[in-house]
Amino acid sequence: MIPQLSWYLALSAVLFTIGAVGVLIKRNVISMFMCIELMLNAVNLTFVAFSSFFRDVSGQLFVFIVMTVAAAEAAVGLGIIISIFRNRESLDVDDASVLKL
């Protein structure tokens, strides 16, 4: 039995919802960062599912672009997280809000 497009879209929606709720609820920067990555992967799953359904490779090309942006975001984000931890000795989001001007 071959999985249908709706199954992939439902799984993607569940993953995206878990990520969005995690970003809104979590107070730890690392947890929020992981939830953002989960949301990006949910979008990638949707792109691949539609690409397979329509027999077109453009969705897979978008996944490649999103993965490239996610890698850059991970590098910059982890650099910012390390800098916040060195200055504040905490990874709580409320402590990072002190960095505003």
Backbone atoms as SQL, in Angstrom:
CREATE TABLE atoms (id INTEGER PRIMARY KEY, chain TEXT, resi INTEGER, resn TEXT, atom TEXT, x REAL, y REAL, z REAL);
INSERT INTO atoms VALUES
  (1, 'A', 1, 'MET', 'N', 0.850, -1.182, 0.000),
  (2, 'A', 1, 'MET', 'CA', 0.000, 0.000, 0.000),
  (3, 'A', 1, 'MET', 'C', 0.893, 1.242, 0.000),
  (4, 'A', 2, 'ILE', 'N', 0.674, 2.108, -0.964),
  (5, 'A', 2, 'ILE', 'CA', 1.485, 3.315, -1.128),
  (6, 'A', 2, 'ILE', 'C', 0.854, 4.450, -0.313),
  (7, 'A', 3, 'PRO', 'N', 1.664, 5.150, 0.482),
  (8, 'A', 3, 'PRO', 'CA', 1.111, 6.278, 1.245),
  (9, 'A', 3, 'PRO', 'C', 0.609, 7.378, 0.310),
  (10, 'A', 4, 'GLN', 'N', -0.484, 7.980, 0.686),
  (11, 'A', 4, 'GLN', 'CA', -1.072, 9.039, -0.133),
  (12, 'A', 4, 'GLN', 'C', -0.475, 10.384, 0.255),
  (13, 'A', 5, 'LEU', 'N', -0.719, 11.365, -0.598),
  (14, 'A', 5, 'LEU', 'CA', -0.214, 12.718, -0.356),
  (15, 'A', 5, 'LEU', 'C', -0.757, 13.287, 0.948),
  (16, 'A', 6, 'SER', 'N', -1.994, 12.981, 1.260),
  (17, 'A', 6, 'SER', 'CA', -2.608, 13.539, 2.471),
  (18, 'A', 6, 'SER', 'C', -1.896, 13.064, 3.738),
  (19, 'A', 7, 'TRP', 'N', -1.345, 11.865, 3.723),
  (20, 'A', 7, 'TRP', 'CA', -0.617, 11.374, 4.899),
  (21, 'A', 7, 'TRP', 'C', 0.640, 12.200, 5.129),
  (22, 'A', 8, 'TYR', 'N', 1.360, 12.482, 4.053),
  (23, 'A', 8, 'TYR', 'CA', 2.569, 13.294, 4.177),
  (24, 'A', 8, 'TYR', 'C', 2.240, 14.712, 4.630),
  (25, 'A', 9, 'LEU', 'N', 1.157, 15.262, 4.104),
  (26, 'A', 9, 'LEU', 'CA', 0.769, 16.611, 4.499),
  (27, 'A', 9, 'LEU', 'C', 0.290, 16.655, 5.946),
  (28, 'A', 10, 'ALA', 'N', -0.383, 15.611, 6.387),
  (29, 'A', 10, 'ALA', 'CA', -0.823, 15.556, 7.787),
  (30, 'A', 10, 'ALA', 'C', 0.388, 15.458, 8.719),
  (31, 'A', 11, 'LEU', 'N', 1.349, 14.609, 8.354),
  (32, 'A', 11, 'LEU', 'CA', 2.571, 14.500, 9.166),
  (33, 'A', 11, 'LEU', 'C', 3.328, 15.816, 9.194),
  (34, 'A', 12, 'SER', 'N', 3.412, 16.477, 8.047),
  (35, 'A', 12, 'SER', 'CA', 4.077, 17.770, 7.983),
  (36, 'A', 12, 'SER', 'C', 3.362, 18.810, 8.845),
  (37, 'A', 13, 'ALA', 'N', 2.046, 18.800, 8.830),
  (38, 'A', 13, 'ALA', 'CA', 1.278, 19.743, 9.650),
  (39, 'A', 13, 'ALA', 'C', 1.493, 19.481, 11.135),
  (40, 'A', 14, 'VAL', 'N', 1.543, 18.205, 11.515),
  (41, 'A', 14, 'VAL', 'CA', 1.781, 17.864, 12.926),
  (42, 'A', 14, 'VAL', 'C', 3.176, 18.318, 13.350),
  (43, 'A', 15, 'LEU', 'N', 4.176, 18.055, 12.515),
  (44, 'A', 15, 'LEU', 'CA', 5.543, 18.471, 12.849),
  (45, 'A', 15, 'LEU', 'C', 5.659, 19.987, 12.942),
  (46, 'A', 16, 'PHE', 'N', 5.023, 20.697, 12.010),
  (47, 'A', 16, 'PHE', 'CA', 5.077, 22.157, 12.034),
  (48, 'A', 16, 'PHE', 'C', 4.372, 22.706, 13.265),
  (49, 'A', 17, 'THR', 'N', 3.250, 22.102, 13.634),
  (50, 'A', 17, 'THR', 'CA', 2.518, 22.546, 14.821),
  (51, 'A', 17, 'THR', 'C', 3.334, 22.315, 16.088),
  (52, 'A', 18, 'ILE', 'N', 3.980, 21.167, 16.181),
  (53, 'A', 18, 'ILE', 'CA', 4.842, 20.896, 17.345),
  (54, 'A', 18, 'ILE', 'C', 5.958, 21.923, 17.424),
  (55, 'A', 19, 'GLY', 'N', 6.558, 22.243, 16.282),
  (56, 'A', 19, 'GLY', 'CA', 7.621, 23.248, 16.260),
  (57, 'A', 19, 'GLY', 'C', 7.123, 24.626, 16.650),
  (58, 'A', 20, 'ALA', 'N', 5.971, 25.026, 16.120),
  (59, 'A', 20, 'ALA', 'CA', 5.431, 26.357, 16.431),
  (60, 'A', 20, 'ALA', 'C', 5.055, 26.475, 17.906),
  (61, 'A', 21, 'VAL', 'N', 4.433, 25.437, 18.446),
  (62, 'A', 21, 'VAL', 'CA', 4.085, 25.459, 19.871),
  (63, 'A', 21, 'VAL', 'C', 5.357, 25.479, 20.728),
  (64, 'A', 22, 'GLY', 'N', 6.365, 24.742, 20.303),
  (65, 'A', 22, 'GLY', 'CA', 7.634, 24.736, 21.037),
  (66, 'A', 22, 'GLY', 'C', 8.298, 26.096, 21.056),
  (67, 'A', 23, 'VAL', 'N', 8.250, 26.813, 19.936),
  (68, 'A', 23, 'VAL', 'CA', 8.846, 28.159, 19.897),
  (69, 'A', 23, 'VAL', 'C', 8.088, 29.099, 20.819),
  (70, 'A', 24, 'LEU', 'N', 6.760, 28.953, 20.868),
  (71, 'A', 24, 'LEU', 'CA', 5.964, 29.854, 21.698),
  (72, 'A', 24, 'LEU', 'C', 6.060, 29.532, 23.184),
  (73, 'A', 25, 'ILE', 'N', 6.246, 28.272, 23.531),
  (74, 'A', 25, 'ILE', 'CA', 6.222, 27.872, 24.939),
  (75, 'A', 25, 'ILE', 'C', 7.606, 27.854, 25.577),
  (76, 'A', 26, 'LYS', 'N', 8.591, 27.370, 24.878),
  (77, 'A', 26, 'LYS', 'CA', 9.922, 27.174, 25.466),
  (78, 'A', 26, 'LYS', 'C', 10.578, 28.504, 25.806),
  (79, 'A', 27, 'ARG', 'N', 11.368, 28.509, 26.859),
  (80, 'A', 27, 'ARG', 'CA', 12.109, 29.700, 27.262),
  (81, 'A', 27, 'ARG', 'C', 13.611, 29.513, 27.066),
  (82, 'A', 28, 'ASN', 'N', 14.034, 28.308, 26.724),
  (83, 'A', 28, 'ASN', 'CA', 15.440, 28.030, 26.503),
  (84, 'A', 28, 'ASN', 'C', 15.765, 28.264, 25.031),
  (85, 'A', 29, 'VAL', 'N', 16.858, 28.949, 24.750),
  (86, 'A', 29, 'VAL', 'CA', 17.207, 29.304, 23.390),
  (87, 'A', 29, 'VAL', 'C', 17.506, 28.056, 22.553),
  (88, 'A', 30, 'ILE', 'N', 18.174, 27.079, 23.124),
  (89, 'A', 30, 'ILE', 'CA', 18.506, 25.859, 22.392),
  (90, 'A', 30, 'ILE', 'C', 17.224, 25.113, 21.999),
  (91, 'A', 31, 'SER', 'N', 16.269, 25.021, 22.896),
  (92, 'A', 31, 'SER', 'CA', 14.999, 24.350, 22.591),
  (93, 'A', 31, 'SER', 'C', 14.236, 25.091, 21.496),
  (94, 'A', 32, 'MET', 'N', 14.236, 26.408, 21.554),
  (95, 'A', 32, 'MET', 'CA', 13.583, 27.196, 20.529),
  (96, 'A', 32, 'MET', 'C', 14.268, 26.994, 19.177),
  (97, 'A', 33, 'PHE', 'N', 15.569, 26.923, 19.203),
  (98, 'A', 33, 'PHE', 'CA', 16.355, 26.709, 17.994),
  (99, 'A', 33, 'PHE', 'C', 16.014, 25.359, 17.363),
  (100, 'A', 34, 'MET', 'N', 15.884, 24.325, 18.194),
  (101, 'A', 34, 'MET', 'CA', 15.529, 23.001, 17.690),
  (102, 'A', 34, 'MET', 'C', 14.106, 22.995, 17.128),
  (103, 'A', 35, 'CYS', 'N', 13.199, 23.735, 17.734),
  (104, 'A', 35, 'CYS', 'CA', 11.823, 23.801, 17.232),
  (105, 'A', 35, 'CYS', 'C', 11.763, 24.524, 15.889),
  (106, 'A', 36, 'ILE', 'N', 12.588, 25.531, 15.698),
  (107, 'A', 36, 'ILE', 'CA', 12.641, 26.216, 14.403),
  (108, 'A', 36, 'ILE', 'C', 13.155, 25.258, 13.334),
  (109, 'A', 37, 'GLU', 'N', 14.164, 24.460, 13.672),
  (110, 'A', 37, 'GLU', 'CA', 14.670, 23.463, 12.726),
  (111, 'A', 37, 'GLU', 'C', 13.593, 22.422, 12.404),
  (112, 'A', 38, 'LEU', 'N', 12.784, 22.051, 13.389),
  (113, 'A', 38, 'LEU', 'CA', 11.695, 21.110, 13.155),
  (114, 'A', 38, 'LEU', 'C', 10.669, 21.702, 12.188),
  (115, 'A', 39, 'MET', 'N', 10.387, 22.988, 12.332),
  (116, 'A', 39, 'MET', 'CA', 9.462, 23.645, 11.422),
  (117, 'A', 39, 'MET', 'C', 10.023, 23.682, 9.995),
  (118, 'A', 40, 'LEU', 'N', 11.305, 23.947, 9.853),
  (119, 'A', 40, 'LEU', 'CA', 11.920, 23.944, 8.525),
  (120, 'A', 40, 'LEU', 'C', 11.859, 22.556, 7.892),
  (121, 'A', 41, 'ASN', 'N', 12.076, 21.521, 8.690),
  (122, 'A', 41, 'ASN', 'CA', 12.002, 20.162, 8.155),
  (123, 'A', 41, 'ASN', 'C', 10.571, 19.777, 7.778),
  (124, 'A', 42, 'ALA', 'N', 9.591, 20.298, 8.490),
  (125, 'A', 42, 'ALA', 'CA', 8.194, 20.044, 8.116),
  (126, 'A', 42, 'ALA', 'C', 7.888, 20.662, 6.753),
  (127, 'A', 43, 'VAL', 'N', 8.402, 21.852, 6.521),
  (128, 'A', 43, 'VAL', 'CA', 8.215, 22.492, 5.221),
  (129, 'A', 43, 'VAL', 'C', 8.937, 21.700, 4.131),
  (130, 'A', 44, 'ASN', 'N', 10.129, 21.191, 4.442),
  (131, 'A', 44, 'ASN', 'CA', 10.857, 20.369, 3.471),
  (132, 'A', 44, 'ASN', 'C', 10.071, 19.114, 3.110),
  (133, 'A', 45, 'LEU', 'N', 9.449, 18.493, 4.094),
  (134, 'A', 45, 'LEU', 'CA', 8.629, 17.312, 3.827),
  (135, 'A', 45, 'LEU', 'C', 7.462, 17.652, 2.896),
  (136, 'A', 46, 'THR', 'N', 6.862, 18.807, 3.080),
  (137, 'A', 46, 'THR', 'CA', 5.776, 19.238, 2.210),
  (138, 'A', 46, 'THR', 'C', 6.275, 19.460, 0.787),
  (139, 'A', 47, 'PHE', 'N', 7.423, 20.117, 0.647),
  (140, 'A', 47, 'PHE', 'CA', 7.994, 20.332, -0.684),
  (141, 'A', 47, 'PHE', 'C', 8.262, 19.014, -1.397),
  (142, 'A', 48, 'VAL', 'N', 8.851, 18.051, -0.691),
  (143, 'A', 48, 'VAL', 'CA', 9.169, 16.765, -1.311),
  (144, 'A', 48, 'VAL', 'C', 7.893, 15.998, -1.649),
  (145, 'A', 49, 'ALA', 'N', 6.893, 16.069, -0.792),
  (146, 'A', 49, 'ALA', 'CA', 5.634, 15.367, -1.062),
  (147, 'A', 49, 'ALA', 'C', 4.953, 15.926, -2.306),
  (148, 'A', 50, 'PHE', 'N', 4.897, 17.242, -2.411),
  (149, 'A', 50, 'PHE', 'CA', 4.283, 17.830, -3.601),
  (150, 'A', 50, 'PHE', 'C', 5.125, 17.577, -4.852),
  (151, 'A', 51, 'SER', 'N', 6.436, 17.595, -4.685),
  (152, 'A', 51, 'SER', 'CA', 7.318, 17.305, -5.812),
  (153, 'A', 51, 'SER', 'C', 7.093, 15.889, -6.336),
  (154, 'A', 52, 'SER', 'N', 6.930, 14.949, -5.449),
  (155, 'A', 52, 'SER', 'CA', 6.670, 13.568, -5.850),
  (156, 'A', 52, 'SER', 'C', 5.275, 13.421, -6.454),
  (157, 'A', 53, 'PHE', 'N', 4.306, 14.119, -5.891),
  (158, 'A', 53, 'PHE', 'CA', 2.928, 14.008, -6.360),
  (159, 'A', 53, 'PHE', 'C', 2.778, 14.569, -7.776),
  (160, 'A', 54, 'PHE', 'N', 3.406, 15.716, -8.037),
  (161, 'A', 54, 'PHE', 'CA', 3.289, 16.358, -9.345),
  (162, 'A', 54, 'PHE', 'C', 4.375, 15.925, -10.330),
  (163, 'A', 55, 'ARG', 'N', 5.264, 15.020, -9.907),
  (164, 'A', 55, 'ARG', 'CA', 6.354, 14.521, -10.754),
  (165, 'A', 55, 'ARG', 'C', 7.193, 15.668, -11.322),
  (166, 'A', 56, 'ASP', 'N', 7.592, 16.574, -10.412),
  (167, 'A', 56, 'ASP', 'CA', 8.385, 17.738, -10.794),
  (168, 'A', 56, 'ASP', 'C', 9.537, 17.881, -9.799),
  (169, 'A', 57, 'VAL', 'N', 10.710, 18.242, -10.269),
  (170, 'A', 57, 'VAL', 'CA', 11.868, 18.327, -9.380),
  (171, 'A', 57, 'VAL', 'C', 12.023, 19.700, -8.739),
  (172, 'A', 58, 'SER', 'N', 11.174, 20.652, -9.073),
  (173, 'A', 58, 'SER', 'CA', 11.332, 21.999, -8.513),
  (174, 'A', 58, 'SER', 'C', 11.143, 22.009, -6.998),
  (175, 'A', 59, 'GLY', 'N', 10.284, 21.147, -6.470),
  (176, 'A', 59, 'GLY', 'CA', 10.119, 21.060, -5.014),
  (177, 'A', 59, 'GLY', 'C', 11.376, 20.571, -4.333),
  (178, 'A', 60, 'GLN', 'N', 12.070, 19.637, -4.973),
  (179, 'A', 60, 'GLN', 'CA', 13.315, 19.138, -4.400),
  (180, 'A', 60, 'GLN', 'C', 14.413, 20.192, -4.478),
  (181, 'A', 61, 'LEU', 'N', 14.377, 21.042, -5.490),
  (182, 'A', 61, 'LEU', 'CA', 15.328, 22.146, -5.560),
  (183, 'A', 61, 'LEU', 'C', 15.075, 23.162, -4.441),
  (184, 'A', 62, 'PHE', 'N', 13.808, 23.399, -4.146),
  (185, 'A', 62, 'PHE', 'CA', 13.476, 24.281, -3.026),
  (186, 'A', 62, 'PHE', 'C', 13.974, 23.698, -1.703),
  (187, 'A', 63, 'VAL', 'N', 13.880, 22.376, -1.557),
  (188, 'A', 63, 'VAL', 'CA', 14.383, 21.729, -0.350),
  (189, 'A', 63, 'VAL', 'C', 15.879, 21.951, -0.218),
  (190, 'A', 64, 'PHE', 'N', 16.596, 21.854, -1.321),
  (191, 'A', 64, 'PHE', 'CA', 18.037, 22.110, -1.287),
  (192, 'A', 64, 'PHE', 'C', 18.326, 23.536, -0.842),
  (193, 'A', 65, 'ILE', 'N', 17.557, 24.498, -1.334),
  (194, 'A', 65, 'ILE', 'CA', 17.747, 25.897, -0.941),
  (195, 'A', 65, 'ILE', 'C', 17.414, 26.092, 0.536),
  (196, 'A', 66, 'VAL', 'N', 16.323, 25.491, 0.998),
  (197, 'A', 66, 'VAL', 'CA', 15.935, 25.621, 2.408),
  (198, 'A', 66, 'VAL', 'C', 16.989, 24.984, 3.317),
  (199, 'A', 67, 'MET', 'N', 17.544, 23.846, 2.901),
  (200, 'A', 67, 'MET', 'CA', 18.587, 23.206, 3.710),
  (201, 'A', 67, 'MET', 'C', 19.848, 24.058, 3.759),
  (202, 'A', 68, 'THR', 'N', 20.168, 24.748, 2.674),
  (203, 'A', 68, 'THR', 'CA', 21.320, 25.649, 2.663),
  (204, 'A', 68, 'THR', 'C', 21.091, 26.822, 3.607),
  (205, 'A', 69, 'VAL', 'N', 19.907, 27.398, 3.561),
  (206, 'A', 69, 'VAL', 'CA', 19.574, 28.503, 4.470),
  (207, 'A', 69, 'VAL', 'C', 19.566, 28.018, 5.914),
  (208, 'A', 70, 'ALA', 'N', 19.067, 26.802, 6.155),
  (209, 'A', 70, 'ALA', 'CA', 19.036, 26.256, 7.515),
  (210, 'A', 70, 'ALA', 'C', 20.448, 26.030, 8.046),
  (211, 'A', 71, 'ALA', 'N', 21.367, 25.610, 7.178),
  (212, 'A', 71, 'ALA', 'CA', 22.758, 25.421, 7.619),
  (213, 'A', 71, 'ALA', 'C', 23.392, 26.760, 7.990),
  (214, 'A', 72, 'ALA', 'N', 23.134, 27.784, 7.186),
  (215, 'A', 72, 'ALA', 'CA', 23.655, 29.115, 7.506),
  (216, 'A', 72, 'ALA', 'C', 23.025, 29.650, 8.785),
  (217, 'A', 73, 'GLU', 'N', 21.723, 29.407, 8.937),
  (218, 'A', 73, 'GLU', 'CA', 21.029, 29.847, 10.152),
  (219, 'A', 73, 'GLU', 'C', 21.569, 29.133, 11.377),
  (220, 'A', 74, 'ALA', 'N', 21.900, 27.864, 11.225),
  (221, 'A', 74, 'ALA', 'CA', 22.451, 27.106, 12.348),
  (222, 'A', 74, 'ALA', 'C', 23.812, 27.660, 12.750),
  (223, 'A', 75, 'ALA', 'N', 24.638, 27.981, 11.780),
  (224, 'A', 75, 'ALA', 'CA', 25.970, 28.513, 12.096),
  (225, 'A', 75, 'ALA', 'C', 25.866, 29.873, 12.788),
  (226, 'A', 76, 'VAL', 'N', 25.071, 30.768, 12.238),
  (227, 'A', 76, 'VAL', 'CA', 24.919, 32.103, 12.828),
  (228, 'A', 76, 'VAL', 'C', 24.199, 32.014, 14.167),
  (229, 'A', 77, 'GLY', 'N', 23.140, 31.204, 14.227),
  (230, 'A', 77, 'GLY', 'CA', 22.376, 31.066, 15.465),
  (231, 'A', 77, 'GLY', 'C', 23.203, 30.496, 16.606),
  (232, 'A', 78, 'LEU', 'N', 23.981, 29.464, 16.319),
  (233, 'A', 78, 'LEU', 'CA', 24.823, 28.895, 17.378),
  (234, 'A', 78, 'LEU', 'C', 25.901, 29.869, 17.822),
  (235, 'A', 79, 'GLY', 'N', 26.415, 30.675, 16.889),
  (236, 'A', 79, 'GLY', 'CA', 27.375, 31.710, 17.274),
  (237, 'A', 79, 'GLY', 'C', 26.765, 32.732, 18.219),
  (238, 'A', 80, 'ILE', 'N', 25.541, 33.137, 17.932),
  (239, 'A', 80, 'ILE', 'CA', 24.840, 34.090, 18.802),
  (240, 'A', 80, 'ILE', 'C', 24.545, 33.460, 20.155),
  (241, 'A', 81, 'ILE', 'N', 24.129, 32.199, 20.153),
  (242, 'A', 81, 'ILE', 'CA', 23.831, 31.506, 21.412),
  (243, 'A', 81, 'ILE', 'C', 25.084, 31.397, 22.275),
  (244, 'A', 82, 'ILE', 'N', 26.214, 31.068, 21.671),
  (245, 'A', 82, 'ILE', 'CA', 27.469, 30.968, 22.436),
  (246, 'A', 82, 'ILE', 'C', 27.858, 32.331, 22.992),
  (247, 'A', 83, 'SER', 'N', 27.682, 33.382, 22.201),
  (248, 'A', 83, 'SER', 'CA', 28.019, 34.721, 22.694),
  (249, 'A', 83, 'SER', 'C', 27.110, 35.147, 23.848),
  (250, 'A', 84, 'ILE', 'N', 25.820, 34.832, 23.766),
  (251, 'A', 84, 'ILE', 'CA', 24.892, 35.154, 24.859),
  (252, 'A', 84, 'ILE', 'C', 25.273, 34.378, 26.115),
  (253, 'A', 85, 'PHE', 'N', 25.612, 33.096, 25.949),
  (254, 'A', 85, 'PHE', 'CA', 25.961, 32.290, 27.113),
  (255, 'A', 85, 'PHE', 'C', 27.247, 32.788, 27.771),
  (256, 'A', 86, 'ARG', 'N', 28.206, 33.209, 26.983),
  (257, 'A', 86, 'ARG', 'CA', 29.455, 33.722, 27.563),
  (258, 'A', 86, 'ARG', 'C', 29.245, 35.026, 28.317),
  (259, 'A', 87, 'ASN', 'N', 28.329, 35.861, 27.830),
  (260, 'A', 87, 'ASN', 'CA', 28.106, 37.155, 28.484),
  (261, 'A', 87, 'ASN', 'C', 27.134, 37.074, 29.651),
  (262, 'A', 88, 'ARG', 'N', 26.111, 36.230, 29.554),
  (263, 'A', 88, 'ARG', 'CA', 25.053, 36.206, 30.566),
  (264, 'A', 88, 'ARG', 'C', 25.068, 34.968, 31.453),
  (265, 'A', 89, 'GLU', 'N', 25.839, 33.928, 31.100),
  (266, 'A', 89, 'GLU', 'CA', 25.902, 32.669, 31.855),
  (267, 'A', 89, 'GLU', 'C', 24.542, 31.975, 31.940),
  (268, 'A', 90, 'SER', 'N', 23.674, 32.257, 30.961),
  (269, 'A', 90, 'SER', 'CA', 22.347, 31.653, 30.943),
  (270, 'A', 90, 'SER', 'C', 21.857, 31.589, 29.500),
  (271, 'A', 91, 'LEU', 'N', 20.991, 30.629, 29.232),
  (272, 'A', 91, 'LEU', 'CA', 20.386, 30.527, 27.899),
  (273, 'A', 91, 'LEU', 'C', 18.901, 30.843, 27.935),
  (274, 'A', 92, 'ASP', 'N', 18.463, 31.550, 28.956),
  (275, 'A', 92, 'ASP', 'CA', 17.062, 31.936, 29.073),
  (276, 'A', 92, 'ASP', 'C', 16.786, 33.114, 28.144),
  (277, 'A', 93, 'VAL', 'N', 15.637, 33.094, 27.501),
  (278, 'A', 93, 'VAL', 'CA', 15.288, 34.136, 26.540),
  (279, 'A', 93, 'VAL', 'C', 15.126, 35.488, 27.227),
  (280, 'A', 94, 'ASP', 'N', 14.636, 35.498, 28.438),
  (281, 'A', 94, 'ASP', 'CA', 14.442, 36.754, 29.157),
  (282, 'A', 94, 'ASP', 'C', 15.770, 37.431, 29.458),
  (283, 'A', 95, 'ASP', 'N', 16.841, 36.669, 29.677),
  (284, 'A', 95, 'ASP', 'CA', 18.155, 37.264, 29.898),
  (285, 'A', 95, 'ASP', 'C', 18.708, 37.853, 28.618),
  (286, 'A', 96, 'ALA', 'N', 18.368, 37.280, 27.472),
  (287, 'A', 96, 'ALA', 'CA', 18.849, 37.790, 26.194),
  (288, 'A', 96, 'ALA', 'C', 18.162, 39.077, 25.808),
  (289, 'A', 97, 'SER', 'N', 16.995, 39.362, 26.352),
  (290, 'A', 97, 'SER', 'CA', 16.295, 40.592, 26.004),
  (291, 'A', 97, 'SER', 'C', 17.007, 41.818, 26.574),
  (292, 'A', 98, 'VAL', 'N', 17.966, 41.633, 27.453),
  (293, 'A', 98, 'VAL', 'CA', 18.741, 42.727, 28.001),
  (294, 'A', 98, 'VAL', 'C', 19.683, 43.302, 26.938),
  (295, 'A', 99, 'LEU', 'N', 19.938, 42.546, 25.880),
  (296, 'A', 99, 'LEU', 'CA', 20.849, 42.975, 24.828),
  (297, 'A', 99, 'LEU', 'C', 20.255, 44.073, 23.948),
  (298, 'A', 100, 'LYS', 'N', 18.964, 44.370, 24.100),
  (299, 'A', 100, 'LYS', 'CA', 18.339, 45.434, 23.301),
  (300, 'A', 100, 'LYS', 'C', 18.918, 46.776, 23.696),
  (301, 'A', 101, 'LEU', 'N', 18.897, 47.695, 22.731),
  (302, 'A', 101, 'LEU', 'CA', 19.384, 49.054, 23.018),
  (303, 'A', 101, 'LEU', 'C', 18.302, 49.919, 23.580);
